[in-house]
Amino acid sequence: MGKNDTRLLNIGFNNGVVASRIIAIVNPSSSPMKRLREEAKDRGQLIDATQGRKTRSIIITDSSHVILSAIQAETISNRLSDGGNPKDNPAPKE
C-alpha cells in the first residue's frame, strides 16, 4: 500500500478515511487520549465522525488529524486488515 493509495476505510455512518494515511487506531478512554483529543481540537485538527454517538475509537493520521468514530477500534482495525471489505466484516449496529 503506497502513499498514492486512496482506498477509503469505512469508519461508520458512510464516513471514510484514506487507509494509507492512518498511523494509529486507539481506544478513547485513557487520559493521554483525552488530552490528545483536546490538543487536536485546539489546533483545529479534530474531526468528529460520530454523528452525535459515543466516541468508541480515535484515529490518528500522518497529518496529525485526530478523527473520532463511534465504531470500536477493534472493528476498524479488522476492516483495515481485511482490506475494508464490509462483506468480510459486517458493520455493527450504528
N, C-alpha and C positions, 0 to 999 in steps of 0.2 A: 504494500500500500504506500504509494508515493505522496509527495506533497500536493500533486495535482489531482489526487483522487477526491472527487466531490460527492462520494456516496453519503447520503443523509441517513443518520441514525434516528429512529423514532424515539422521542423522549416523552411521549404522551400527548394526547389531545391534538394530534396531527401537527405537532411541532417537531422539527428536526434539527440536528447539529451535524456539521460536516465531521464524519468519523475520524479522518486523519488529523484533525485539529485538537482532539481530546487528549489531555495528558493524565487526567485522573477523574475517577468517579468515586465519591466518598459519601459516607453517612453524615447527616447534618447535625447530629445530637451533641458532639463534643464541643467544649469551649473554644478550642482553636478554630473549628469550622464556623462557629457563630461569629468569631472575630473576623475571619476571612470574609464572610458574607457582609458584615458591616463595612469593612475596608473597601470592598468592591463597590458597595453602594455609594460610599463617599467619593470614590474615583469615577463614578458614572459607568462602571463596567459590570453591573449586576443585571442579569436578565431573568425575570420571573416567568417561568413557563408552567406554573402550577394551576392556572385557571381558578385561583382562589382556594385551592385544596391545600392540605397539609404538605409541607416540603418533606419528601422522603429520600431525596438524594441531591447532591451538589456535584455539578460537572465543572471541571476546571479546564480551560482551553490554553493553547500555546500563546494566545494573545492576552492572557491574564483575565479574560472574561470569566465570570462566575455565573453559572446557569442553574437555576433552581427547578427541580422537577418533582412531580407528585408520584412518580414511579420509583419503586425500590431500586437502590443501587445495584443489587444483585441481578435484577431483571434487566436493567440497562446493560450491565456487563455481559450478560448472556446474549443479549441482542447483538452487541458488538462482536462477540466471539463467533456467533452464528452467521455473521455477515449481514445482520439486520433484517433477516427474512422473517416476517411475522408468522408465516405458516409453521416454521420450526419452533417458534417461541411465542405462543399466543399472548396477547396483551391482557393484563389483569383488569378487573373491573375498574374503570376510571371514574 
